[in-house]
Amino acid sequence: MAVPAEYKNILDSLTTAILVLGNGLRVQYLNPAAENLFETSITRSKGSPISDILIDSDEALKTLYAASDTGRSYTRREAEFVLASGSRLTVDYSVTSVSLDPAELIIEIQPRDRLLRISREEDIISQQETTRILVRGMAHEIKNPLGGIRGAAQLLDRELNDDDQREYTQVIIAEADRLRSLVDRMLGPNKAPKLAATNIHEVLERVRTLLEAESRGRLSFERDYDPSLPEFQGDKEQLIQAFLNIARNAMEAAFENQSEDEDAEPPTISFRTRALRQFTIGHRRHRLVCRVDVIDNGPGIPPELLQNVFYPMISGRASGTGLGLSITQSIIGQHHGLVECKSEPGTTDFIIFLPLEDNQ
């Protein structure tokens, strides 16, 4: 089906992706929005079967064949398209047969990934704020009686002359101090970040150096840096702590995988940085954002823990305190950024977004 010139101009100006298929579900037309979405061009794709563009998308192909055979219209919500490049898209799409020839189809596609990501980030930010309020309230309720217990133990310690009895009061004082320290760590950084010009690659290289020393050279690193990333306003020391918390967890996971399977790949952590333009974090759109991926080849995070991994006291290891990632989320949040996590067996990716414009 040839698209008349007067309609083609209209279709080319739409932000909705429009795809026209002819007999045998062969591509007849893509508007520019569809070219961007499918990462191809009309010149390259015209006359090709739709299966050359959508691979491993059986549900979508079944819908298209049904529409072609029956002439009925179909609409699908939050369907997944897998492109020839390997990219995965979540879309809403409608399929309409051309009345004069049911074998010809018009497909309207609306990408949903960005909206779903924004919704997910809003949920993360909301959870983070709720957690912060709960932890602060709990800390207040714990610290008040804890101070009284410690003070009473100190007074009792001064009155006792028996060293054996004073040993018990010293235990009370030491445990009260330990609990207070734990509560302070749950609260995260108790001071505003000291903003100064910061290079994200200097932060990552410092983390790499520290982990190389801790692992005594048993850990491999892969670096894929975008050298075009500019400096931004950040607290270098706090950011080092935030990335160190993530990378140290990644290191322990990678070593855990090797200890369970001697034939597993050598423990490896990958650092990758990229620049994202006109990127939305929560409700705010930023002109330029730095994306940092910290990837390990460990066993992955169990699905039941993945949704709660940033909550305090949540840990997948018996020896873990469950505070490191909570503190990291707090530090990145103070820099107006966000931390996400994707995990499957053999690959865990912590994704950190940091705005690069002035944060003040």
C-alpha positions as CSV (number, residue, x, y, z in Angstrom):
1,M,0.0,0.0,0.0
2,A,1.5,3.3,-1.0
3,V,0.9,6.1,1.4
4,P,-0.4,9.3,-0.4
5,A,2.0,12.2,-0.2
6,E,-0.5,14.5,1.7
7,Y,-1.0,11.8,4.4
8,K,2.7,10.9,4.5
9,N,3.6,14.4,5.6
10,I,1.1,14.1,8.4
11,L,2.3,10.7,9.5
12,D,5.9,11.8,9.3
13,S,5.2,14.6,11.8
14,L,3.6,12.3,14.4
15,T,5.4,11.3,17.6
16,T,3.4,8.0,17.6
17,A,5.3,5.3,15.7
18,I,3.3,4.2,12.6
19,L,4.1,1.0,10.8
20,V,2.3,-0.2,7.6
21,L,2.5,-3.9,6.6
22,G,1.5,-5.4,3.3
23,N,0.9,-8.9,2.1
24,G,2.9,-11.5,4.0
25,L,3.4,-8.9,6.8
26,R,6.1,-7.2,4.8
27,V,7.1,-3.6,5.8
28,Q,5.6,-1.0,3.4
29,Y,6.1,2.2,5.5
30,L,7.7,3.4,8.7
31,N,7.3,7.0,9.9
32,P,10.4,8.7,11.5
33,A,9.1,7.8,15.0
34,A,8.9,4.2,14.1
35,E,12.4,4.3,12.5
36,N,13.8,5.6,15.9
37,L,11.8,3.0,17.9
38,F,12.8,0.0,15.8
39,E,16.4,1.3,15.3
40,T,16.1,0.9,11.5
41,S,15.2,2.9,8.4
42,I,12.5,2.6,5.7
43,T,15.2,2.3,3.1
44,R,16.7,-0.8,4.9
45,S,13.4,-2.4,5.9
46,K,11.0,-1.8,3.1
47,G,9.8,-5.1,1.7
48,S,11.3,-7.1,4.6
49,P,9.1,-9.4,6.7
50,I,8.2,-7.9,10.1
51,S,10.0,-10.9,11.7
52,D,13.3,-9.3,10.6
53,I,12.5,-6.3,12.8
54,L,10.7,-8.1,15.7
55,I,12.6,-11.2,16.9
56,D,11.5,-13.4,19.7
57,S,8.2,-11.5,19.9
58,D,5.9,-14.5,19.3
59,E,2.8,-12.9,21.0
60,A,3.1,-9.8,18.8
61,L,3.5,-11.8,15.6
62,K,0.5,-14.0,16.5
63,T,-1.6,-10.8,16.9
64,L,-0.5,-9.5,13.5
65,Y,-1.2,-12.8,11.7
66,A,-4.6,-12.9,13.4
67,A,-5.4,-9.3,12.3
68,S,-4.2,-10.1,8.8
69,D,-6.3,-13.3,8.5
70,T,-9.5,-12.0,10.1
71,G,-9.5,-8.3,9.4
72,R,-10.2,-7.6,13.0
73,S,-8.5,-4.8,15.0
74,Y,-6.5,-5.6,18.1
75,T,-5.0,-3.6,21.0
76,R,-2.3,-4.8,23.3
77,R,-1.1,-3.1,26.5
78,E,2.4,-3.2,27.9
79,A,3.5,-5.8,25.4
80,E,7.2,-6.6,25.0
81,F,9.0,-6.2,21.6
82,V,12.5,-7.7,21.1
83,L,14.4,-6.0,18.3
84,A,17.0,-7.4,16.0
85,S,19.6,-5.4,18.0
86,G,18.6,-7.3,21.2
87,S,16.9,-4.2,22.7
88,R,13.7,-4.9,24.6
89,L,10.8,-2.4,24.4
90,T,7.6,-2.2,26.4
91,V,4.8,-0.8,24.3
92,D,1.1,-0.3,23.8
93,Y,0.1,-1.0,20.2
94,S,-3.0,-1.2,18.1
95,V,-3.4,-3.1,14.9
96,T,-6.0,-2.1,12.3
97,S,-6.6,-3.8,9.0
98,V,-7.2,-1.7,5.9
99,S,-10.8,-2.0,4.9
100,L,-10.2,-2.5,1.2
101,D,-7.6,-5.2,1.9
102,P,-7.6,-7.0,5.3
103,A,-4.1,-8.4,4.5
104,E,-2.7,-4.8,4.9
105,L,-2.3,-3.6,8.4
106,I,-1.6,-0.2,10.1
107,I,0.1,-0.5,13.5
108,E,0.2,2.4,16.0
109,I,2.8,2.0,18.7
110,Q,3.3,4.0,21.9
111,P,6.5,3.3,23.9
112,R,5.9,2.7,27.5
113,D,9.4,2.2,28.9
114,R,10.0,5.8,29.8
115,L,6.6,6.2,31.6
116,L,7.1,2.9,33.4
117,R,10.6,3.9,34.4
118,I,9.4,7.3,35.7
119,S,6.7,5.5,37.7
120,R,9.2,3.0,39.1
121,E,11.6,5.8,40.1
122,E,8.7,7.7,41.8
123,D,7.9,4.6,43.8
124,I,11.6,4.2,44.8
125,I,11.8,7.9,45.8
126,S,8.6,7.5,47.8
127,Q,9.8,4.4,49.5
128,Q,13.1,6.1,50.3
129,E,11.3,9.0,51.9
130,T,9.0,6.7,53.9
131,T,12.0,4.7,55.1
132,R,13.8,7.8,56.1
133,I,10.8,9.0,58.2
134,L,10.4,5.6,59.8
135,V,14.1,5.2,60.6
136,R,14.3,8.7,62.1
137,G,11.3,8.1,64.3
138,M,12.7,4.7,65.4
139,A,16.1,6.3,66.1
140,H,14.5,8.9,68.3
141,E,12.6,6.3,70.3
142,I,15.8,4.2,70.7
143,K,18.3,6.9,71.5
144,N,16.3,8.4,74.4
145,P,16.2,5.3,76.6
146,L,19.6,4.3,75.4
147,G,21.1,7.5,76.8
148,G,19.4,6.9,80.1
149,I,20.7,3.3,80.3
150,R,24.2,4.4,79.5
151,G,24.1,7.3,82.1
152,A,22.7,5.0,84.8
153,A,25.5,2.4,84.0
154,Q,28.1,5.1,84.3
155,L,26.8,6.3,87.7
156,L,26.7,2.7,88.9
157,D,30.2,2.1,87.7
158,R,31.5,4.9,89.8
159,E,29.8,3.5,93.0
160,L,31.2,0.0,92.6
161,N,34.5,-1.0,94.1
162,D,34.5,-4.6,93.0
163,D,36.3,-4.9,89.6
164,D,34.3,-8.1,88.8
165,Q,31.0,-6.1,89.2
166,R,32.3,-3.1,87.2
167,E,33.0,-5.4,84.3
168,Y,29.2,-5.8,83.9
169,T,28.6,-2.1,83.9
170,Q,31.4,-1.7,81.2
171,V,29.6,-4.3,79.1
172,I,26.3,-2.2,79.4
173,I,28.1,1.0,78.4
174,A,29.9,-0.7,75.5
175,E,26.7,-2.3,74.2
176,A,24.8,1.0,74.5
177,D,27.5,2.8,72.5
178,R,27.4,0.0,69.9
179,L,23.6,0.4,69.5
180,R,23.9,4.1,69.2
181,S,26.5,3.7,66.5
182,L,24.2,1.3,64.7
183,V,21.3,3.7,64.8
184,D,23.5,6.6,63.6
185,R,24.6,4.4,60.6
186,M,20.9,3.6,59.8
187,L,20.3,7.4,59.6
188,G,23.0,7.7,57.0
189,P,25.2,10.8,56.6
190,N,24.3,13.4,59.3
191,K,25.7,16.3,57.5
192,A,25.0,18.1,54.2
193,P,27.3,17.2,51.4
194,K,30.3,19.5,50.8
195,L,29.8,20.3,47.1
196,A,32.9,20.9,45.0
197,A,33.9,20.1,41.4
198,T,34.0,16.3,41.2
199,N,35.1,13.9,38.5
200,I,33.1,10.7,38.5
201,H,36.0,8.7,37.1
202,E,38.3,9.8,39.9
203,V,35.7,8.5,42.4
204,L,35.4,5.1,40.6
205,E,39.2,4.8,40.3
206,R,39.6,5.4,44.0
207,V,37.0,2.7,44.7
208,R,38.8,0.3,42.4
209,T,42.2,1.0,44.1
210,L,40.6,0.3,47.5
211,L,39.0,-3.0,46.4
212,E,42.2,-4.1,44.6
213,A,44.0,-3.8,48.0
214,E,41.2,-5.6,49.9
215,S,41.0,-8.4,47.4
216,R,44.8,-8.7,47.1
217,G,44.7,-8.8,43.4
218,R,42.1,-11.7,43.2
219,L,39.4,-9.5,41.7
220,S,39.4,-8.5,38.0
221,F,38.1,-5.1,36.9
222,E,36.7,-4.0,33.5
223,R,36.3,-0.3,32.8
224,D,34.3,1.3,30.1
225,Y,34.3,5.1,30.7
226,D,32.8,7.9,28.7
227,P,35.6,10.5,28.6
228,S,33.2,13.2,27.6
229,L,31.5,13.4,31.0
230,P,32.1,16.8,32.6
231,E,32.8,17.5,36.3
232,F,29.8,18.2,38.5
233,Q,29.1,19.5,41.9
234,G,29.4,16.7,44.5
235,D,30.9,15.6,47.7
236,K,33.8,13.4,46.6
237,E,34.3,11.6,49.9
238,Q,30.6,10.8,50.3
239,L,30.4,9.5,46.7
240,I,33.4,7.3,47.3
241,Q,31.6,5.8,50.3
242,A,28.4,5.3,48.3
243,F,30.1,3.6,45.4
244,L,32.4,1.6,47.7
245,N,29.3,0.2,49.5
246,I,28.0,-1.1,46.1
247,A,31.3,-2.3,44.8
248,R,32.2,-4.1,48.0
249,N,28.9,-6.0,47.9
250,A,29.6,-6.8,44.3
251,M,33.0,-8.1,45.2
252,E,31.7,-10.3,48.0
253,A,29.0,-11.7,45.6
254,A,31.6,-12.4,42.9
255,F,33.8,-14.3,45.4
256,E,30.7,-16.2,46.7
257,N,29.9,-17.4,43.2
258,Q,33.4,-18.7,42.7
259,S,33.5,-20.5,46.1
260,E,30.3,-22.3,45.3
261,D,31.4,-23.3,41.7
262,E,35.1,-23.8,41.1
263,D,34.5,-23.7,37.3
264,A,32.7,-20.3,37.5
265,E,34.2,-17.3,35.7
266,P,36.9,-15.4,37.7
267,P,35.4,-12.7,40.0
268,T,34.9,-9.6,37.9
269,I,33.4,-6.2,38.5
270,S,32.7,-3.8,35.6
271,F,32.5,0.0,35.9
272,R,30.7,1.7,33.0
273,T,29.8,5.4,32.6
274,R,27.5,7.0,30.0
275,A,26.0,10.5,29.4
276,L,22.2,10.7,29.1
277,R,20.6,13.9,27.7
278,Q,17.2,15.2,28.6
279,F,16.7,12.5,31.2
280,T,14.0,12.4,33.9
281,I,14.8,11.4,37.5
282,G,11.6,11.3,39.5
283,H,9.6,14.4,38.7
284,R,12.5,16.5,37.5
285,R,13.9,16.5,34.0
286,H,17.7,17.1,33.7
287,R,19.6,18.4,30.8
288,L,22.5,16.1,31.3
289,V,22.8,13.0,33.6
290,C,25.6,10.6,34.3
291,R,24.7,6.9,34.3
292,V,27.1,4.6,36.2
293,D,26.7,0.8,36.0
294,V,28.5,-1.3,38.6
295,I,28.2,-4.9,37.4
296,D,29.3,-8.1,39.0
297,N,29.2,-11.8,37.8
298,G,28.0,-13.1,41.1
299,P,25.1,-15.4,41.7
300,G,22.5,-12.6,41.6
301,I,20.1,-11.3,44.1
302,P,17.1,-13.5,45.0
303,P,13.8,-12.0,43.6
304,E,12.3,-11.9,47.0
305,L,15.1,-9.5,48.2
306,L,15.4,-7.4,45.0
307,Q,12.5,-5.2,45.7
308,N,13.6,-4.4,49.2
309,V,17.4,-4.4,48.7
310,F,17.7,-0.6,49.7
311,Y,15.8,-0.9,53.0
312,P,17.9,-0.8,56.2
313,M,18.7,-4.2,57.8
314,I,17.9,-6.1,54.6
315,S,20.8,-8.3,53.5
316,G,21.3,-11.5,51.5
317,R,24.4,-12.5,53.5
318,A,24.5,-13.9,57.0
319,S,27.3,-11.5,57.9
320,G,25.8,-8.5,56.3
321,T,24.3,-5.6,58.3
322,G,22.0,-4.4,55.5
323,L,23.0,-0.8,55.9
324,G,25.5,-0.2,53.0
325,L,22.9,0.1,50.2
326,S,20.5,2.1,52.4
327,I,23.4,4.6,53.1
328,T,24.3,4.6,49.4
329,Q,20.7,5.5,48.4
330,S,20.7,8.3,51.0
331,I,24.0,9.8,49.7
332,I,23.0,9.6,46.0
333,G,19.6,11.1,47.0
334,Q,21.4,14.1,48.6
335,H,23.0,14.6,45.2
336,H,19.5,14.5,43.6
337,G,20.3,11.2,42.0
338,L,18.8,7.7,42.2
339,V,20.1,4.1,42.5
340,E,18.3,1.1,40.7
341,C,19.2,-2.6,40.6
342,K,18.7,-5.3,38.0
343,S,19.7,-8.8,38.7
344,E,19.6,-12.3,37.2
345,P,21.8,-15.3,37.9
346,G,25.4,-14.5,36.8
347,T,24.8,-10.7,36.4
348,T,23.8,-8.0,38.9
349,D,23.8,-4.4,37.7
350,F,23.5,-1.5,40.1
351,I,22.6,1.6,38.1
352,I,23.4,5.0,39.5
353,F,22.0,8.2,38.0
354,L,23.6,11.5,38.9
355,P,22.5,14.9,37.4
356,L,25.5,16.8,36.0
357,E,24.1,20.3,36.2
358,D,24.7,22.5,39.2
359,N,23.0,20.8,42.3
360,Q,22.9,23.9,44.4
